[in-house]
Amino acid sequence: GHSHLAFDPEYSMSLTDTLLYQKAVLAAQEKYKGQISIHLGIEQDSFSETSTEPYSYVIGSVHYIKGPLDGVLYPVDSAHEPLTACLKNGFGGDREAMIKAYYQSVAEMVKRTKPTIVGHFDLIRKLNRGDRYFREKSPFYQTTALSALESCGRSPIYEINTGGAYRGYRSTPYPDDFLLRAAKELGYRLTVSSDAHEAAAIDFGLDQAADRLISFGFKSITLLGASGFEEVPLF
């Protein structure tokens, strides 16, 4: 579930639904004990103020950036209209400033909240097909993203997320290839997730994501098992 956000109830659980979610997952955990492993987790947005104490794992994510010129919180992944407004009104058309603000938010979120998993690290690319908002191959963009990745450090697990590909926004999962190469060099742990918002997406692209890791030299992947996260050989 997505953690409660008072300013954007459409894309997050209410406080009441959060408690119902916890209760339902724990009930399923008890019902299917010994058959399948069920863990209570949360995707915690960087602007969420709800407690993560009840959860056995936390996916830390950045979905919004604040425009320095107007103080508005803009979603980076919902639709073109708010992202266009973010660039125009929040950053005065300064693409580099918007990119820098996003990746600074990711690095700050990791240091402040210490999530188990970093979700969709380069989500700002979701609506950027055809370099609509910025050039993904530009030295500035890649240097900024790599700097944030290094700043986040080796403690969390990094997610390969196939959700954007499933929903047709991108042709490959997050993160981009140059970030995966860097993650390999830095010795980071990676996991795979379909970021499923519907049942049909649960196993989308997971085998292909694993093959992609193998192609970059990864020998294992971090998966959630009965006793917690563990390293599993890729081949």
Beta strands, then each sheet from edge to edge (+ up, - down):
strand 1: 41-45
strand 2: 57-61
strand 3: 64-66
strand 4: 73-75
strand 5: 117-118
strand 6: 157-161
strand 7: 189-193
strand 8: 220-225
strand 9: 228-233
sheet 1: 1+ 2+ 5+ 6+ 7+
sheet 2: 3+ 4-
sheet 3: 8+ 9-
end
